[in-house]
Amino acid sequence: MSNTPDANAAFWMPFTNTRAFRAQPRMLSAARDMHYFTPEGRAVLDGVAGLWCVNAGHCRSSIVDAIQRQAAEADFLPSFQVGHPLAFELAERLAELMPRPLDRIFFTNSGSESVDTALKIALAYHRARGDGGRTRLIGRERGYHGVGFGGVSVGGIGANRRPYGPLLPGVDHLRSTHDPEHPFVRGQPRFGQDRAEDLERLIALHGADTVAAVIVEPLAGSTGVLVPPLGYLERLREICTRHGVLLIFDEVITAFGRLGAPTAAARFGVTPDLICMAKGLTNAAAPMGAVAVRRDIHDTIVEAAAPGIELFHGYTYSAHPLACAAGLATLDLYAREDLFGRAKALEPIWEEAVHGLRRARHVIDIRNLGLVAGIELASRDGAPGARAMDVFRRAFDAGVLIRITGDIVALSPPLIISEDQIGELCGQLAAALEVTD
Ligand SMILES: Cc1ncc(COP(=O)(O)O)c(C=O)c1O
């Protein structure tokens, strides 16, 4: 197999400009700690922890060993009507990291599956309580909740929705919290809390007795790092509690240290009813997601069911043994190296470094929290996204992987990044901006 795919390659790449890629392929074939390596052996600094998922850095030996050992011990063990010890152990360990009382864990294989699972559990819960009229789901504009039909329906990205028809019925959306009138805010904005009142309005519009759940990313990542205004999540929590609506945090990006805490719920001091996770759960070394559920929600569904299976839901690979082994080794590694604490300690240095790009060419806004930053560029007339794509290509050629969404550069490095590497990442980005029209 050649290192460069030919123009007729069979691989249909996800979320990729295929024609541009084939004209100018960028290939990676190895990874270790903070770097990827191209097939030619060129090192590329990972500015985005893969896809916001390799929080402990690449190819960490304790995780690699755990997966190798498990593959030799038992390649697959089912979880329908039989169990295996690692699944129970990982669920316990995860429950310990979650805010109380979210201590029931349902395993999935991805963030998208976690979202669809959480939405289904919310619907099943209301039905189990005899409140089955609560079927409406509320998401948010610019929300990204993966690519399943549920997640796309509650998601708020037009390009992800438009090709796929009517999606789920009975879905509505809050406005996004983004406020371009106040650029260059460090950390949580002090304004914009009132956007939470959208929820009150939608509940009044549709009737509380029709609304099952609200799902938000506590910090919206994929649409360009939108940091929640101070008080906003607290207000959503109050409104949900008052109206008996479940609050789901999609923490696929924010869980496992990204914001310097085990979860965004812990960072912001706001406890939702369900938390969706994936990515950093296994340090991305094996696909796995999970949903943490309030214990009484679980108990209600289980106790209301007729004898037999209580929740008709699950995946062949729920609690896959290789993923469980990777998950346990990952949680050990996070604890051993105190990586969540490290992210917290690095946050002021990170903030200073990314806001140092304020005067770089084309930059119109910078947002940050934890070890995340969004650097928004002015778009070229009539060509949204083109400028950021050029910056992405230049940064890659200079040895740095960044992520772009529209004309926003998103940075979210592994939590093991050094201060020098933060400087290198921002320096290379500034250099790429400087030579981009
Ligand atoms: C907040 C959020 N939810 C869900 C997903 C989907 O996860 P996956 O790609 O693992 O299905 C993502 C992926 O980036 C995400 O950021």
The ligand as an SDF file (V2000), in Angstrom:
LIG
                    3D

 16 16  0  0  0  0  0  0  0  0999 V2000
  -20.3070   17.4580   22.1910 C   0  0  0  0  0  0  0  0  0  0  0  0
  -20.2140   16.2870   21.2710 C   0  0  0  0  0  0  0  0  0  0  0  0
  -21.1940   15.3790   21.2580 N   0  0  0  0  0  0  0  0  0  0  0  0
  -21.1420   14.2990   20.4680 C   0  0  0  0  0  0  0  0  0  0  0  0
  -20.0790   14.0880   19.6300 C   0  0  0  0  0  0  0  0  0  0  0  0
  -20.0530   12.9050   18.7370 C   0  0  0  0  0  0  0  0  0  0  0  0
  -19.0990   11.9960   19.1350 O   0  0  0  0  0  0  0  0  0  0  0  0
  -18.6570   10.8140   18.1250 P   0  0  0  0  0  0  0  0  0  0  0  0
  -17.9540   11.4720   16.9970 O   0  0  0  0  0  0  0  0  0  0  0  0
  -17.7820    9.9620   18.9900 O   0  0  0  0  0  0  0  0  0  0  0  0
  -19.8920   10.1110   17.7050 O   0  0  0  0  0  0  0  0  0  0  0  0
  -19.0340   15.0110   19.6100 C   0  0  0  0  0  0  0  0  0  0  0  0
  -17.8770   14.8360   18.7270 C   0  0  0  0  0  0  0  0  0  0  0  0
  -17.0560   15.7000   18.5570 O   0  0  0  0  0  0  0  0  0  0  0  0
  -19.1000   16.1360   20.4470 C   0  0  0  0  0  0  0  0  0  0  0  0
  -18.1520   17.0710   20.4450 O   0  0  0  0  0  0  0  0  0  0  0  0
  1  2  1  0
  2  3  1  0
  2 15  2  0
  3  4  2  0
  4  5  1  0
  5  6  1  0
  5 12  2  0
  6  7  1  0
  7  8  1  0
  8  9  2  0
  8 10  1  0
  8 11  1  0
 12 13  1  0
 12 15  1  0
 13 14  2  0
 15 16  1  0
M  END
$$$$
